[in-house]
Amino acid sequence: MRRSPAEILASIRPEVIDQLVGSRGTVDHVYHEMEDEELRSLFEVLLGKLHTYLLDRDPRGFRSYVRRWVALRVGAGSRHENLIPALVSVGD
């Protein structure tokens, strides 16, 4: 039986978070200065929103979250040109 993208994400989520935390400096330079647990919780929320989107396929909630995420990242010192690669690395 074929698994849905949401099921696949749920099954690999811990490994994805470990990878993102491990490569924090390549995701966003601001993450390099954050504690592991703080960063892990940020990625948990982000992947949780992505999982919800994969389940319900309603882009409004995910877009709204991503807009807030971008605003917070800019407020924390990220440059706009770093944000797209950061989102892509999470999506990959």
C-alpha positions as CSV (number, residue, x, y, z in Angstrom):
1,M,0.0,0.0,0.0
2,R,1.3,3.4,-0.9
3,R,1.9,5.9,1.9
4,S,0.8,9.5,1.8
5,P,3.3,12.3,1.9
6,A,1.9,13.2,5.4
7,E,2.6,9.6,6.6
8,I,6.1,9.6,5.2
9,L,6.9,13.0,6.9
10,A,5.5,11.7,10.2
11,S,7.7,8.6,10.0
12,I,11.0,10.5,9.2
13,R,10.3,13.6,11.2
14,P,12.8,12.9,14.0
15,E,15.6,12.3,11.5
16,V,14.6,15.4,9.6
17,I,14.8,17.5,12.7
18,D,18.2,16.0,13.6
19,Q,19.5,16.8,10.2
20,L,18.2,20.4,10.3
21,V,19.7,21.0,13.8
22,G,23.0,19.4,12.6
23,S,23.2,21.6,9.6
24,R,21.9,24.7,11.3
25,G,24.5,27.1,9.9
26,T,23.7,26.2,6.3
27,V,19.9,26.6,6.9
28,D,20.2,30.1,8.4
29,H,23.1,31.9,10.0
30,V,20.9,33.0,12.9
31,Y,20.3,29.4,13.9
32,H,24.0,28.9,14.4
33,E,23.8,30.9,17.7
34,M,20.7,29.2,19.0
35,E,20.6,26.4,21.6
36,D,19.7,22.9,20.3
37,E,16.4,22.6,22.2
38,E,15.2,26.1,21.1
39,L,16.1,25.3,17.5
40,R,14.5,21.8,17.7
41,S,11.2,23.3,19.0
42,L,11.2,25.8,16.1
43,F,11.7,23.0,13.5
44,E,9.0,20.9,15.3
45,V,6.5,23.7,14.8
46,L,7.5,24.3,11.2
47,L,7.3,20.6,10.3
48,G,4.0,20.3,12.2
49,K,2.5,23.0,10.0
50,L,3.9,21.3,6.9
51,H,2.4,18.0,8.1
52,T,-1.0,19.7,8.6
53,Y,-0.8,21.1,5.0
54,L,0.1,17.7,3.6
55,L,-3.0,16.2,5.4
56,D,-5.6,18.9,4.5
57,R,-4.0,20.4,1.3
58,D,-5.3,23.8,2.4
59,P,-2.5,26.2,1.6
60,R,-4.0,29.2,3.5
61,G,-2.9,28.0,6.9
62,F,0.6,27.0,5.8
63,R,1.1,30.3,3.8
64,S,0.0,32.3,6.8
65,Y,2.5,30.5,9.0
66,V,5.3,30.9,6.5
67,R,4.6,34.7,6.3
68,R,4.9,35.0,10.1
69,W,8.0,32.7,10.1
70,V,9.7,35.0,7.5
71,A,8.8,38.1,9.5
72,L,10.2,36.6,12.7
73,R,13.4,35.4,10.9
74,V,13.9,39.0,9.5
75,G,13.3,40.4,13.0
76,A,15.9,38.0,14.4
77,G,18.5,39.2,11.9
78,S,18.1,36.9,8.9
79,R,18.5,38.6,5.5
80,H,15.7,38.2,3.0
81,E,18.1,36.4,0.5
82,N,18.8,33.7,3.1
83,L,15.1,32.9,3.7
84,I,14.3,31.1,0.5
85,P,17.2,28.7,0.8
86,A,16.2,28.1,4.5
87,L,12.7,27.2,3.4
88,V,13.9,25.0,0.6
89,S,16.3,23.1,2.9
90,V,13.4,22.4,5.3
91,G,11.2,21.3,2.3
92,D,14.0,19.1,0.9
